[in-house]
Amino acid sequence: MGPAAKLLGVTPQTLRRWEREGQVSPHRVSEGGTRYYEVNHLLGLRELETDLTVGYARVSSHDQKEDLKRQGENLERYCARKGWRYELIQDLGSGMNYRTTGRRV
């Protein structure tokens, strides 16, 4: 992975797409086509595609479905009030105990 893409936490393909869309331009391009970017400029782009907030709501049993619904609604309201771009993940777990009998942890 190229250093500029690595710095931003994106793939080189994403960086090239941003260049095509006019969101970023290299400081210089070598004769061989290698692109060089200014670090200060790139650091200002960090939030272009990484500003998604993930809200996670979880309950451990089917009896708590209403709690899960309330958790999700509260997370959505909170993220919306903050003006965040967000995605909500809800998890209805089994409530299983993963420790096995006779095993010490």
C-alpha contacts under 8 A as a table, 3 or more apart, distances in Angstrom:
res1	aa1	res2	aa2	distance
1	M	5	A	6.67
1	M	6	K	6.31
1	M	11	T	6.99
1	M	12	P	6.48
2	G	5	A	5.38
2	G	6	K	6.09
2	G	12	P	6.38
3	P	6	K	4.99
3	P	7	L	6.02
4	A	7	L	5.10
4	A	8	L	6.46
4	A	37	Y	6.88
4	A	39	V	7.73
4	A	42	L	7.50
5	A	8	L	5.21
5	A	9	G	5.99
5	A	10	V	5.16
5	A	11	T	5.58
5	A	12	P	5.35
5	A	14	T	7.96
5	A	15	L	6.32
6	K	9	G	4.93
6	K	10	V	6.25
6	K	11	T	7.26
7	L	10	V	7.92
8	L	42	L	7.29
8	L	43	L	7.24
8	L	45	L	7.78
8	L	46	R	5.60
10	V	14	T	6.24
10	V	15	L	7.14
11	T	14	T	5.24
11	T	15	L	6.61
12	P	15	L	5.03
12	P	16	R	6.23
13	Q	16	R	5.06
13	Q	17	R	6.15
14	T	17	R	4.99
14	T	18	W	6.18
15	L	18	W	5.09
15	L	19	E	6.32
15	L	24	V	7.89
16	R	19	E	4.98
16	R	20	R	6.30
17	R	20	R	5.00
17	R	21	E	6.17
18	W	21	E	5.04
18	W	22	G	6.14
18	W	23	Q	5.08
18	W	24	V	5.80
19	E	22	G	5.04
19	E	23	Q	5.79
19	E	24	V	4.91
19	E	25	S	5.56
19	E	26	P	7.98
20	R	23	Q	7.71
21	E	24	V	7.90
22	G	25	S	6.91
24	V	42	L	7.92
25	S	37	Y	7.37
26	P	29	V	6.71
26	P	35	R	5.66
26	P	36	Y	5.32
26	P	37	Y	4.64
26	P	38	E	7.42
27	H	35	R	7.54
27	H	36	Y	5.56
27	H	37	Y	4.87
27	H	38	E	6.03
28	R	35	R	6.11
28	R	36	Y	5.33
28	R	37	Y	7.03
29	V	32	G	7.87
29	V	33	G	5.66
29	V	34	T	5.47
29	V	35	R	4.53
29	V	36	Y	6.09
30	S	33	G	5.11
30	S	34	T	5.14
30	S	35	R	6.58
30	S	36	Y	7.99
31	E	34	T	7.45
37	Y	41	H	7.56
37	Y	42	L	7.09
38	E	41	H	5.42
38	E	42	L	6.37
39	V	42	L	5.06
39	V	43	L	6.13
40	N	43	L	5.29
40	N	44	G	6.69
41	H	44	G	5.42
41	H	45	L	6.98
42	L	45	L	5.15
42	L	46	R	6.76
43	L	46	R	5.36
44	G	47	E	7.47
45	L	48	L	5.56
46	R	49	E	7.37
46	R	50	T	6.75
47	E	50	T	4.99
47	E	51	D	5.17
48	L	51	D	6.71
49	E	52	L	7.35
51	D	84	W	7.86
51	D	85	R	6.92
52	L	84	W	7.29
52	L	85	R	5.26
52	L	86	Y	5.33
52	L	87	E	7.27
53	T	79	C	7.98
53	T	84	W	6.77
53	T	85	R	6.16
53	T	86	Y	4.53
53	T	87	E	6.41
54	V	86	Y	5.54
54	V	87	E	4.95
54	V	88	L	5.80
54	V	89	I	7.15
55	G	72	G	7.93
55	G	75	L	6.22
55	G	76	E	7.71
55	G	86	Y	7.01
55	G	87	E	6.16
55	G	88	L	4.66
55	G	89	I	6.04
56	Y	72	G	7.82
56	Y	88	L	6.02
56	Y	89	I	4.89
56	Y	90	Q	5.88
56	Y	91	D	7.69
57	A	68	L	6.42
57	A	71	Q	5.86
57	A	72	G	5.95
57	A	75	L	7.93
57	A	88	L	7.68
57	A	89	I	6.29
57	A	90	Q	4.76
57	A	91	D	6.19
58	R	68	L	6.23
58	R	71	Q	7.95
58	R	90	Q	5.75
58	R	91	D	4.58
58	R	92	L	5.83
58	R	93	G	7.03
59	V	62	H	8.00
59	V	64	Q	6.27
59	V	65	K	7.50
59	V	67	D	7.31
59	V	68	L	5.98
59	V	91	D	6.57
59	V	92	L	5.34
59	V	93	G	6.01
60	S	64	Q	7.31
60	S	92	L	5.90
60	S	93	G	4.34
60	S	94	S	5.43
60	S	95	G	4.48
61	S	64	Q	5.63
61	S	65	K	7.52
61	S	92	L	6.40
61	S	93	G	5.90
61	S	94	S	5.50
61	S	95	G	5.76
62	H	65	K	5.54
62	H	92	L	6.87
62	H	93	G	7.99
62	H	94	S	7.79
63	D	66	E	7.89
64	Q	67	D	5.14
64	Q	68	L	6.37
65	K	68	L	5.04
65	K	69	K	6.29
65	K	92	L	7.65
66	E	69	K	4.99
66	E	70	R	6.26
67	D	70	R	5.08
67	D	71	Q	6.10
68	L	71	Q	5.05
68	L	72	G	6.18
68	L	90	Q	7.24
68	L	92	L	7.67
69	K	72	G	5.19
69	K	73	E	6.25
70	R	73	E	5.07
70	R	74	N	6.10
71	Q	74	N	5.19
71	Q	75	L	6.17
72	G	75	L	5.15
72	G	76	E	6.13
72	G	88	L	7.10
72	G	90	Q	7.04
73	E	76	E	5.13
73	E	77	R	6.18
74	N	77	R	5.18
74	N	78	Y	6.13
75	L	78	Y	5.11
75	L	79	C	6.15
75	L	88	L	7.75
76	E	79	C	5.26
76	E	80	A	6.01
76	E	88	L	7.32
77	R	80	A	5.11
77	R	81	R	6.06
78	Y	81	R	5.22
78	Y	82	K	6.37
79	C	82	K	5.15
79	C	83	G	6.29
79	C	84	W	5.39
79	C	85	R	7.48
79	C	86	Y	6.69
80	A	83	G	4.98
80	A	84	W	6.01
80	A	85	R	7.82
81	R	84	W	7.73
93	G	96	M	7.96
99	R	103	R	7.17
100	T	103	R	5.67
